[in-house]
C-alpha cells in the first residue's frame, strides 16, 4: 500500500531581519574569521553589529587601526561597531570583559554570535573566547571562527562564501597596516585568507567556504 505524500509547506521568505553580532579581540580579526558570512547576511537584509574589544594598539597606531576597521565595517555592511576598552595583548578572563560583552548582547539582542575559537596561541583571542562562553549563556546560536593563530580547529558548520570572497578580501585589504604582518615571508593576510577559504571549501564540498565550530546551534523546523 502506498500513501499520499504530505504536501510541503511553502517557504516563508518574509522573515524579519535577524541581528547578528561578531566579536573580535582586534581590528581585522572578524574580517578574516567570518567576514564572508557577515557579508552574505547583510546582503540578505540582516543587521550586522561588530564588537572590537581592543584598539589593536600593539600592532599599529590606534587611530589608524580604528579608521581601517571603520572602512572594513562599511564594506561588510555592518551597522555599528562597539569598541571595548581593554588593552591590546592584555585581555584577561575577568568580570569586566564578561559584563561588557553582556551589555552589548543586551543592546543588540542577536540571534547569532560569532567569536574566536578558544584553542589559540594569542592570549587575547583565547581569553575573549572564554569570557564569551559565559556572556552568551542565554544566546541560542554561538559559533566559533578561526584565524591565523587558531589551533586544532575542526569545523562542522560551513558557509559557502564563493560569491563574496572578493568582497571579504577587499574588507581585509582595508586593514592596510596589517596586511603583511603574518610573520611568514612573502605571504600576506590576503594569501592566508584565500588559502583558508579554498581549504574549508574543499572540506565542505564547495569552492570557497568559512568553517565554524558551534558552541550551540539551533536548527528550526517550522
N, C-alpha and C positions, 0 to 999 in steps of 0.2 A: 504494500500500500504506500502511496506517495502522499505527501502533504503539501498543501499550497504554501509557498514561501511567504514569510511575513513581509508586508510592504515596508520599504525603507522610509524612514522619516526624512524630510528634506533638511539639508544642512542650513543652519542659521548663519547667514552671512551678515547679519546686522547686530552682532555682539558689540557691546560697548567697549571702548578702548581700555586696555589694561595699563596700569602703572608698573614700570619696570625700573628696578634700582640696581646699578652696578657699582661696586665698591672696590677701590684700589688704594694701595699704600702710597703710590707716587703718580705724578703725571706720566702718562703713556702706558701704565700697567693695564688699564681697562681696554685700551685700543688693541693691544696685542693679544689679550686674553679672550675677549668676547666682542670686539668691535664689529665684526661681520654680523653676528647675531643681532646686536643692537640696531645696526643699520636696517636689517630686514624688519625688525619690529617697528621701527619708525616709519618705514615705507608702507606698512600696513595700518598706520594711524595710531599706533600705541605711543604712550607718553614715556619718554626716556629721561631718567634722572641719574646723575653721577655723584658719588661721594668720594673725594680725594682726601685721604687722611693727613698727608704731609704736603709741603710745598715743593719737595724734591730738591731742597737747597744744597744738599751734599753733592748732587750731580750737576749743578749749574746755578746760574743766577736765579734767585726766586722769582723776580719779575718776568724774566724771560720764560721760565717754565710755566708760569701762570698764563701768559699770553699764548704759548704753544698749546696748552690744554684747552683754552677757550676756543681756539681755532679748530682743534680736533673735535671738540664737542659740537660745534656748528655743523661740521661735515657729517658727523654721525646722525645728527638730528635731535640731540639732547635738548631738553627744555631748561634744565637748570643744573648747576654744579654746586654741591655743598662742600665747602672747604673745611677740613679739620684743622686742628691747632697743634698736632703732635710734631715733634722734631724728626726730621729725616734721619734714619738709622737708629732712632731711639724709641720706636714704637714698642710699648710693652703690653703685657697681658694685665690689664688693670681695669678697675671700675669706671674710671673716667672715659676710657675708649668705649667700653660696653654701653655706657649711658649716652655717649654722643651718637653711636650707631642707632640706638633705640629711639632717640629724638628724631633722627632723620626718617626712620621707618614709620614713626607715628605721623609725621607730616606728609610723607609720600603715600603711605598705605599701599605698598607694592604687592602685586600678586606673584612676581618672580624677583629673586635676588641673585646676583652673580658676584662671586668673590674669589680671592686667591685660594688655591688648594694648600692644605696645611703642611704637606711634606715639601719644604722649600728651603734652599740654602741661605736665602735672605731672611734675616730675623724679622724685619718689618712685615713681610708677606706672611710669615709663619704665625706671628703673634696676632696680626689682624684677622687671619682665618679663625684662630681660636676664639677671639672675642666675638666674632660674628656668629659663630655657632651658638653662643649664649644669647646674643642680642636678637637672634632670629628664631627663638624657640617657639614663637607663635605664628611664624610665617609658613605658609603652605609649601611653597616651592623655593628651594635653595640649591643652587648649582655652583660647584667649584670649577674655576677655569685654570688653565696652565699658563706659565710664562717661561722665559729662557732659564730661570733658576729653579724651576719645579723639578722634583724627583719622583720616581715611582708612580707615574701618572698613567692610569689605565682607564680611559673613558668608556662609559657605557651609553652615553647620550650624545648624539651628533646633530649638528645643524649644517645643512648644505649652504655654503656661502659662495659658491662659484659665481653667481650672478653679481655679487657685491664685493668680490675680492679686491678689485681695483680701487674701490672706494675705501675699503679698510686700509689698504696700503697708502692711499693718499692721506688718510687721517693720521697714520703713523708718521708719514713724512712731515706732518705739521710739527712734530717734535724734533725740529732740525738740530737742536743742540745735543740730542741723544742718539741720532741715527747710527753713528759709527762706534758707539760705546758698548760693544758686545764682548770685548776682550778676546775676540777671535780675529786674527789678522786678515784684512781684506774682506771681511764679512759684515754686512750692515744688518740692522734690525729688520730691514725690509726683506733681505735674503732669508733671514731666520723665519719671519712670518710666512713667507711664500712657501718655504720648505715644509713648515709645520702644517699649513693648510693642505698641501698636497698629501702629506703622510696621513693625516687624520681623514682626509677624503678617501684614500685607499682603504683605510680600515672600515669606513662607513659605506664603502661601495659607491662613492660619488667622486667627482673630480677634485673638489676642494671643500674642506669642512673645518668646523671648530668642534672640539670634543669637550665633554663635561662629565664630571662625576657628581651625582646627586647626593646631597645630604637628605633631602626629601623631594619627591616629585609625585604630584597627584595627576592621574590620568582621568579626566572627566568624560563619562559616557552619558549623554543626555537621552 
